Amino acid sequence: MARRKKGKARSRNGMNIHPSITGLSSGLMVASWLNSKSGWTATAEGKESVTNWLQQGDFNRALARFIENGKTAFTQGQPTMIKALGIATVGSVARKVLKNPKIGGTKFYFRI
């Protein structure tokens, strides 16, 4: 068996990913805005959401709503986008200051 070089890092197998909680939450805020009927809501989006039309098989209406929501995200969705950016920035600063803390167990955990 060949010896491994000391300076070479082991490659990850892709099974043990450790996502960032703040990155996931900001991404979900943006995804919720793009899915919704008229902007981000904390409740159910209703019958006119992108995912509902995808479930019904109406891909044209789903794509049209997704594009429309993407356009309005820059005008009406600015508070949501700023909150998402703020959450991601706070998480990034916390990782730098707190030396990348882990939340969870030893094998499966999240990062801030």
C-alpha positions in Angstrom: 0.0 0.0 0.0 1.3 3.4 -1.0 2.1 5.9 1.8 0.2 9.2 1.9 2.2 12.4 1.7 2.2 14.4 4.9 1.3 17.7 3.3 -1.6 16.4 1.2 -5.0 16.7 2.8 -7.5 13.9 2.6 -10.3 14.3 0.1 -13.8 14.4 1.5 -16.2 11.8 0.4 -19.1 14.3 0.1 -21.2 12.5 2.7 -20.2 14.6 5.7 -21.2 18.1 4.7 -21.5 20.7 7.5 -23.7 23.5 6.3 -23.8 27.0 7.8 -27.1 27.7 9.7 -26.9 31.4 8.9 -26.3 30.7 5.2 -29.2 28.3 5.1 -31.6 30.7 6.8 -30.7 33.6 4.5 -31.0 31.3 1.5 -34.4 30.1 2.6 -35.6 33.7 3.1 -34.7 34.5 -0.5 -36.2 31.2 -1.8 -39.4 31.9 0.1 -39.7 35.3 -1.6 -39.1 33.8 -5.0 -41.8 31.1 -4.3 -44.5 33.4 -3.0 -47.4 35.1 -4.6 -46.6 38.7 -3.7 -43.4 38.6 -1.7 -42.0 36.9 1.4 -44.5 35.7 3.9 -44.1 33.8 7.1 -47.2 31.7 6.5 -48.3 29.4 3.7 -48.0 30.9 0.2 -51.4 29.7 -1.0 -52.6 28.6 -4.4 -50.5 30.9 -6.5 -47.0 29.9 -5.4 -44.3 28.6 -7.7 -44.1 25.2 -6.0 -47.9 24.7 -6.2 -47.9 25.3 -9.9 -44.9 22.9 -10.3 -46.9 20.3 -8.4 -49.9 20.8 -10.7 -47.6 20.5 -13.8 -48.2 24.1 -15.0 -44.5 24.9 -15.8 -45.2 28.0 -17.8 -47.1 29.7 -15.0 -44.5 28.6 -12.4 -41.7 30.0 -14.5 -43.6 33.3 -15.2 -44.2 33.7 -11.4 -40.6 32.9 -10.6 -39.3 35.5 -13.1 -41.8 38.1 -11.9 -40.8 37.5 -8.3 -37.2 37.8 -9.3 -37.8 41.1 -10.9 -39.8 42.5 -7.9 -37.2 41.3 -5.5 -35.0 44.2 -6.4 -37.7 46.8 -5.8 -40.3 45.5 -3.3 -38.2 42.8 -1.8 -35.4 45.0 -0.6 -36.2 44.6 3.1 -36.2 40.9 2.8 -33.0 40.8 0.8 -31.3 43.2 3.2 -32.3 40.9 6.2 -31.0 37.9 4.3 -27.7 39.6 3.6 -27.5 40.8 7.2 -28.0 37.3 8.6 -25.3 35.9 6.3 -22.9 38.7 7.2 -23.5 38.2 11.0 -22.8 34.5 10.5 -19.6 35.2 8.6 -18.3 37.6 11.3 -19.3 35.1 14.0 -17.3 32.4 12.3 -14.2 34.6 12.1 -14.5 35.9 15.7 -15.5 32.6 17.4 -13.1 30.5 15.4 -15.7 28.5 13.4 -17.8 27.0 16.2 -19.8 23.7 15.7 -23.4 23.1 16.8 -24.4 19.5 17.2 -22.5 16.2 17.6 -19.0 15.1 16.7 -19.9 13.5 13.3 -22.9 15.5 12.2 -23.0 19.1 13.1 -23.8 22.6 11.7 -21.6 25.7 11.6 -22.8 29.2 12.5 
